[in-house]
Amino acid sequence: MIEIRDLVKRYGRTTAVDRLSFTVRPGRVTGFLGPNGAGKSTTMRVVLGLDAPTSGEALVDGRRYASIRGPLHHVGALLDASAVHPGRSGYDHLRALGRTNGIGPRRVAGLLEEVGLAGAARKRVKEFSLGMRQRLGIAAALLGDPAVLMLDEPVNGLDPEGVRWIRGLLRSLAAEGRTVLLSSHLMSEMELTADHLVIIDGGRLVADSPMRDLVPDGGSLEDVYLRLTARGPAREAAR
Amino acid sequence: MNALLSAEWLKLRSVRSTYALVAVAASAVLLAALLTWPAVVAWDRQPPEVRARWQGIPIEQYLVFVPQLCMGVLGVLAVSSEYATGLIRPTLVAVPGRIGVLAAKAAVVGAAGLVTGEAAVFGTFAVSRALIGDRPFPNHTSPLPEELPLLLCLGLSVAVFAVVGLALGAATRSTAAGVVCVVAVLFVIPVIVSYLPGPWNVRVGAVMLPDLPTQLVGAVFDTGITTGPWARVAFLPPGWAWAVLAAYVVAPLAAAAVLLRRRDA
């Protein structure tokens, strides 16, 4: 479970997140939506203890991230698939991350098999396509078999087979009772994957409800989303 | 801590830049041969009165800047490459205790710097003395046991450069800025200081990192060089020199630790 409580994050004069509160519950895929600059990535960074909140708090299973020992066993995250040293092999990248949390080479090898990188793992990451980097990032998130997963745009660059694979993976992880927070701009994909939606805009909560309540039968998530996040008069009219 | 050390060690040895920097650092041995050989040939051709005026900086001191620079850059890269690629975030997600990450990196690059530095220094010493043979080259005649403390300290200074580089990389979060700072500590600032009016050239020069190894062991050489990158001052007693060397490790790391804790990653 991820709890965001009255979270405020300012960078200088810019307010990235403005009194945001919501809870991500286990057992379902929660879609995290919002326009560019809405504060999604900032919120995720605060949850992971990378950025310090200006006020408010973000808790994982009731605890601040920094107080979790061996955090990869509790939380898995993919923030940016390109955050890998291009000269290091995928295998060594995962092994170095794993070692910090006592995760051994057998788990790494098994995961590489699971994400479909077993053949390419000894290559340097600079030779990887974006889709392969996404798979490597997903493997990194799954290293510690965590109960909480946060993925920022994991579908970008994946081929259709990969898109279907990750959809099935996320749905099965949620079905196992894990907490899955998925951020994406791909509305059609989100419609197929998420059970629950949290939509933010300008750092504030716009919607927090089950998919079926938000999107009427025969309607599309894209229409609902664009109406909710429209600027100015259109948004006022929608309310 | 063991887990962190082994993870950082794996990171260091799994990228090519590490091997490139160690190879360039080791090239000091080759350079020593290339510089000593013509000097030996020239020496043999000179009449005694010219030999009497001959002066030479001990070659291992002359060339120690090569491993110092390489390992300083290794230290910078150990952290700046993580900022450049964004890898610092997965690293800190896996290990939220940022000071532990910095300490593990410092230990690993320090150890790599020490081994590389000692190997390069002893290599340059061995190769130059082998070429010089029993010729009475000034500053190149004392036997190994007599030179041992200084050689060890020169190698140690390479490890200190690696740690200073790491701290500078962590503070600047940029490879370019970190490398510029290493070059400033190694060359630019000491050279400027050597041109200060006396006695400040000596007083300030004494705390420059490249000037510390000789002062650590109280070694004094009269090379006649008082300005430029190879000017060496002897001002601090060894005890103080050791204190200054320790400060070069502790102060930049402490500053980097404070910045790492305070700033958003």
Contacts between the chains, C-beta under 8 A, distances in Angstrom:
chain1	res1	chain2	res2	distance
A	45	B	89	7.6
A	45	B	264	7.3
A	45	B	265	7.7
A	48	B	89	7.8
A	48	B	93	5.1
A	49	B	92	7.4
A	49	B	93	7.7
A	49	B	96	4.9
A	50	B	89	5.7
A	50	B	92	6.0
A	50	B	93	6.9
A	50	B	264	6.5
A	50	B	265	4.3
A	51	B	264	4.0
A	51	B	265	7.2
A	52	B	264	6.4
A	65	B	96	6.1
A	66	B	96	4.3
A	66	B	97	7.7
A	68	B	96	7.2
A	71	B	93	6.9
A	71	B	94	6.9
A	71	B	96	6.2
A	72	B	93	7.7
A	72	B	94	5.5
A	75	B	93	7.7
A	77	B	90	7.8
A	77	B	93	5.5
A	79	B	86	8.0
A	79	B	89	5.7
A	79	B	90	7.7
A	79	B	93	7.9
A	80	B	86	5.3
A	80	B	89	7.1
A	82	B	85	7.1
A	82	B	86	6.5
A	83	B	85	5.9
A	83	B	86	3.4
A	83	B	87	5.1
A	83	B	88	8.0
A	83	B	89	5.8
A	83	B	90	5.7
A	84	B	85	6.3
A	84	B	87	6.2
A	85	B	11	7.7
A	85	B	15	6.0
A	85	B	81	5.9
A	85	B	82	7.5
A	85	B	85	5.5
A	85	B	87	5.7
A	86	B	85	6.9
A	87	B	15	4.5
A	87	B	16	5.5
A	87	B	17	6.7
A	88	B	11	7.3
A	88	B	14	4.9
A	88	B	15	5.4
A	89	B	14	6.8
A	92	B	10	6.4
A	92	B	11	7.8
A	92	B	14	3.9
A	95	B	10	6.1
A	96	B	7	4.8
A	96	B	8	7.8
A	96	B	10	4.6
A	96	B	11	4.9
A	96	B	14	7.1
A	97	B	7	7.4
A	97	B	90	6.2
A	97	B	91	7.6
A	97	B	94	5.2
A	99	B	3	5.6
A	99	B	6	5.3
A	99	B	7	4.0
A	99	B	10	6.4
A	100	B	3	5.5
A	100	B	4	5.9
A	100	B	7	4.6
A	100	B	91	7.9
A	100	B	94	4.6
A	100	B	95	5.0
A	101	B	3	7.3
A	101	B	94	6.0
A	102	B	3	6.0
A	140	B	90	6.2
